[in-house]
Amino acid sequence: MRRGTTTLILVGLALATSGQSCDDSEDISHAGEDLFATHCSRCHGMDARGAGPEAATLPTRPTDLTRLARSYGTPLPYAELADLIDGRGEEHGGRVMPAFGDRFFADRPEDPKHEETKRIAIGLILGYLDTLQESPGDGRDDA
Ligand code: HEC
């Protein structure tokens, strides 16, 4: 099986169920967890706290992603964070974190849904990270 196929199936599943009721949010969170494990955990760690196996080899410590809500507030600003993870908009160098916009599904650039699939994959990961946020307070219900 080609690499990336499982991921695409998961993304497809999540897409297929995303219009349905909240019972499906479990599945979507699992798809995001799977993507995170594959692409992010080597630096950020499976618990997302920044201590993955490669963290010590990097010049900058990977961000503790359980604290995104503290830095960015709740609900998390998905569009802003998706752009950060995509990384292609950043002209200046110096970032340690790879630009995933160049990497996700790079083995199938011919796919006409390429950009859409990337965006969905990043969205799924953010959905998973959302479930890991330390509670920054109880502002969420007031909005
Ligand atoms: C090669 C190691 C590495 C990998 C792989 C990696 N990151 Fe990072 N990440 C970093 C580092 C280091 C930083 C700190 C900022 C910097 O120097 O780039 C960071 C920062 C971040 C930030 C914080 C941005 C901010 O400024 O607040 C987010 C969000 C993030 N990473 C998400 C992810 C996600 C999601 C993935 C998987 C798709 C991922 N990272 C994969 C190393 C990595």
Boltz pocket constraint, residues with backbone or C-beta under 6 A from the ligand:
constraints:
  - pocket:
      binder: B
      contacts: [[A, 35], [A, 36], [A, 39], [A, 40], [A, 41], [A, 42], [A, 43], [A, 44], [A, 54], [A, 58], [A, 60], [A, 61], [A, 62], [A, 63], [A, 65], [A, 71], [A, 81], [A, 84], [A, 85], [A, 94], [A, 95], [A, 96], [A, 97], [A, 98], [A, 100], [A, 125]]
      max_distance: 6.0
